[in-house]
Amino acid sequence: MIYSSLLREKNDRRKIQIFFKKFVLKNFFRRFFKKFFNFFLKKDGKKFFSKKIPNFSQKIL
């Protein structure tokens, strides 16, 4: 009885850890990509893409 409850607790903890890791990683990557794309589009991205592909920045923004 005690053993099974301990096992259940361990499984719950593992699920929580997995969920937490996924959540944190997702948020981190989302934040990172937002910053990266904002930086890229603001500075050199627009010039670069407008030379390579016309109307590219208008499509994204």
C-alpha positions, 0 to 999 in steps of 0.5 A: 500500500505504502509502496504503491503510493510512493510509486504514484508520487514518483510518477506524478513528480516525473510528469510534473517535471516533464510538463515543466520542462516542456513549458519552460522550453517552449516559452524560452524558445518563443521569447528567443525567436521573437527577439531574434526576428524583431532584431532581424526584421528591424535592422538588416532583415528588411534591407536584405529581404527587400533586395532578395525577395520583393514585398517580403517584409510586407507579407510578414508584417 
